[in-house]
Amino acid sequence: MAYYHGFAAVQGRGTVSLPAELRRKYRLDDPGAQLEVSEREDGVIELRPMLPVPVDEMWFWSEGHQAAEREAEEDLAAGRYKTFDDAQSFLDDLATLASSGSDEETPGQ
């Protein structure tokens, strides 16, 4: 994996413009994005992208996943779910659904 190496100019009042490639990669153009700034003893200044949501959890907040979450909540509210007494009953039901190719909606039990 190739990592970016380049330079960023420091403008008046300390403004630093990051290259567009890095802003896109780390979603730093998103509202609320920030950079954590750390000074090390060896004189290195580290910048870490910080978003309101940790990067490894961002998938949950994607538009597609949130739509799926809303659909799941609607299914629960409408009683379109099944409950099982044990894992084997659940697996048996999945096998039945897979073999029938059914997408039927079953009210809660």
C-alpha positions as CSV (number, residue, x, y, z in Angstrom):
1,M,0.0,0.0,0.0
2,A,1.4,3.4,-1.0
3,Y,1.1,6.1,1.5
4,Y,0.9,9.8,0.7
5,H,4.1,11.9,1.0
6,G,4.0,15.5,0.1
7,F,4.0,19.0,1.5
8,A,1.3,21.4,2.7
9,A,1.9,25.1,2.8
10,V,1.2,27.0,6.0
11,Q,-0.8,30.2,5.2
12,G,-1.5,33.3,7.2
13,R,-2.8,32.7,10.7
14,G,-1.5,29.1,10.6
15,T,-4.0,27.8,8.0
16,V,-2.9,24.5,6.4
17,S,-4.5,23.2,3.3
18,L,-4.4,19.4,3.0
19,P,-4.2,17.9,-0.4
20,A,-7.7,16.9,-1.8
21,E,-6.6,13.2,-2.1
22,L,-6.1,13.0,1.7
23,R,-9.2,15.0,2.5
24,R,-11.3,12.5,0.4
25,K,-9.5,9.4,1.8
26,Y,-10.1,10.4,5.4
27,R,-13.5,12.2,4.8
28,L,-12.1,15.5,6.1
29,D,-14.5,17.5,3.9
30,D,-17.4,16.0,5.9
31,P,-19.2,18.3,8.3
32,G,-17.6,18.2,11.8
33,A,-14.3,16.7,10.6
34,Q,-11.3,17.7,12.7
35,L,-7.6,17.0,13.0
36,E,-6.1,16.0,16.3
37,V,-2.7,17.7,16.6
38,S,0.0,16.2,18.7
39,E,3.6,17.4,19.2
40,R,6.1,14.7,19.9
41,E,9.3,15.1,21.9
42,D,11.3,14.5,18.7
43,G,9.8,17.6,17.1
44,V,7.4,15.8,14.8
45,I,3.9,17.2,14.6
46,E,1.3,14.5,14.0
47,L,-2.2,15.1,12.5
48,R,-4.8,12.5,13.0
49,P,-8.2,12.7,11.3
50,M,-11.1,12.9,13.7
51,L,-14.7,12.6,12.8
52,P,-17.8,12.9,14.9
53,V,-18.1,9.1,14.4
54,P,-14.9,6.9,14.6
55,V,-13.7,5.9,11.1
56,D,-14.2,2.2,11.9
57,E,-17.9,2.8,12.7
58,M,-18.7,5.1,9.7
59,W,-20.3,2.2,7.7
60,F,-23.1,2.2,10.2
61,W,-24.0,5.8,9.4
62,S,-23.9,5.4,5.6
63,E,-27.1,6.3,3.8
64,G,-27.7,2.7,2.7
65,H,-27.2,1.2,6.1
66,Q,-29.4,3.8,7.8
67,A,-32.1,2.9,5.2
68,A,-31.8,-0.7,6.2
69,E,-32.0,0.2,9.9
70,R,-35.2,2.1,9.3
71,E,-36.7,-0.8,7.3
72,A,-35.8,-3.2,10.2
73,E,-37.4,-0.9,12.7
74,E,-40.6,-0.7,10.5
75,D,-40.6,-4.5,10.3
76,L,-40.3,-4.9,14.1
77,A,-43.1,-2.3,14.7
78,A,-45.4,-4.1,12.2
79,G,-44.7,-7.5,13.7
80,R,-42.8,-8.9,10.7
81,Y,-40.3,-11.1,12.6
82,K,-40.0,-14.5,14.0
83,T,-38.7,-15.7,17.4
84,F,-36.9,-19.0,18.1
85,D,-36.4,-21.1,21.2
86,D,-32.9,-22.2,20.3
87,A,-30.2,-21.8,17.6
88,Q,-31.2,-25.1,15.8
89,S,-34.8,-23.9,15.3
90,F,-33.4,-20.7,13.8
91,L,-31.0,-22.6,11.5
92,D,-33.8,-25.0,10.4
93,D,-36.0,-22.0,9.5
94,L,-33.2,-20.5,7.5
95,A,-32.6,-23.8,5.6
96,T,-36.4,-24.0,4.9
97,L,-36.4,-20.4,3.6
98,A,-33.3,-21.0,1.5
99,S,-34.7,-24.1,-0.1
100,S,-38.1,-22.5,-0.9
101,G,-36.6,-19.2,-2.1
102,S,-39.3,-17.5,-0.1
103,D,-39.2,-13.9,1.1
104,E,-42.5,-14.2,2.9
105,E,-43.2,-11.9,5.8
106,T,-44.2,-13.7,9.0
107,P,-46.0,-11.8,11.8
108,G,-44.3,-12.1,15.2
109,Q,-45.0,-15.2,17.3
